[in-house]
Amino acid sequence: MAWWAEVLTWLGSALYVATLGIGVVAAFLGLPGLPLVLAAGLIFSAAHGWTQPVWWLLLALFPVALAGELADNLFSMAGVRRLGGTSRTMWWAAAGGLLGALALGWLSGVTGVVGLVGGPVGFLIGALLPPLAGGLLGGFLGGYLYERRSGNSPETARRAGWGALLGRLAGGAVKGGCALLIAVLLLIYSW
């Protein structure tokens, strides 16, 4: 094999592993990381003649990814409902979470660079902390403000906001766990 082909193979493998890692982190943050993990596995398998990882593993992992995405949404809805919110509150909490993550996401570059003092892990934490905090705070505020606007008491609104926040955390943990499981299985069967 030519030297440039070996370099491309190495770069493709590094990109594959990095994409799996990004997908797992995104899933834990409540973002669509599971489709990213499956797409990386699909592309890597197609590039290796459907043998690394084997095609049937990808088919078997698809329902796990679907279950993880559904569980994320169900936990979020259950958190809002359990603590007194309505289905509309859930939608407002989801919109607030997205807006909060976007609003604080611009700080990621600054906090990531500051985090470099702690090395690569500090950079990662610094880059992920603002959108995660913004998403959680925005979800809480979305649920709280909708309930207040609907005429509910501050206590009821606060409970609905906490339900949105706790449901989002639980859903992200389940989805992240599914993404981690899928990524580990893909890596085991890739080499």
C-alpha positions, 0 to 999 in steps of 0.5 A, a space after each residue: 500500500 502506498 504511503 499516502 493510502 496508509 495516511 488516509 486510512 489512519 486519518 479516516 480511523 481517527 475521524 471515526 473515533 473522534 466522531 463517535 466521541 463527539 456523538 456520545 458527548 452530544 447525546 449526554 448533552 441532550 443533542 442528537 448524538 445517537 444518529 451521529 454515532 450510527 452514521 459514523 458506524 455506517 460510513 466506516 462499515 461501508 468503507 470497509 466492505 461491511 465487515 468492520 463493524 459487521 452490517 448485522 451489528 448496525 441493524 441490531 444497534 438501530 433499535 437501541 438508538 431509537 429507544 434512547 431517543 424515545 427515552 430522552 423525550 419520555 423522561 423529559 415529558 415525565 419530569 414536567 408532568 410529574 411535577 405539575 406541568 402540562 404538555 405545553 409546558 414541556 414544549 416551552 421548556 424544550 424551546 427554552 433549553 434550545 435558546 439557552 444553549 444557543 445564548 450561552 454557546 458563544 461563550 464556549 470559545 472563551 471558556 474553552 481557551 481558558 480551560 486549556 490551562 487545565 489541559 485537554 480535559 479543561 478545554 473540553 469542560 470549558 467548551 461544553 459547560 456554557 451551552 449545557 448550563 444555558 440549556 438547563 437554565 433555559 429549560 427551567 425558565 421556559 417551563 417556569 415562565 409558561 406556567 406563570 404566563 398561564 396564571 399559575 402560582 409561582 410555586 406551581 411554576 417553579 415545580 414545573 420548571 424543576 420537572 423540566 430540568 430534572 427530566 432533561 437531565 434524566 433523559 440526557 443520561 439515558 440517551 448518553 448511556 445508549 450512545 456510549 454503549 453503541 460507540 463501545 460496541 462499534 469500536 470493539 467490532 471495528 478492529 
